[in-house]
Amino acid sequence: MEVLKFDLPVEVRSYLREKKIPKDLFFLLASLLFCRRNLDRPESLRPDTDFENDLGMDSLCKLQLVMDIERVFDILIADDMVEHFDTVADVLEYLVKKASKVPEEFSLQG
């Protein structure tokens, strides 16, 4: 999977800086969502983007996204956590706590 890179809006950059979330993590999640949901414009993704209301994801789609995240980050996410993933921010903040870093093959730094 190719990780998308695009210009981040000011409010997204501010959010990432405030929450100490690496840009790579945002780009990787955006790329997973782009692949899974065929987003027209991944640059329109915001921390408050709601999976159900904004992206039309049902519980099965969210579960598939979680499985993608588990595979990419080599982590396990408890099934009951999926219920708490309503927005992009929910997933980003979880990953900052649970994943040590963006896997090197997906990092834009290297």
Secondary structure, 3 states (H helix, E strand, C coil): CCCCCCCCCHHHHHHHHHHCCCHHHHHHHHHHHHHHHCCCCHHHCCCCCECCCCCCCCHHHHHHHHHHHHHHHCCCCCHHHHCCCCEHHHHHHHHHHHCCCCCHHHCCCC
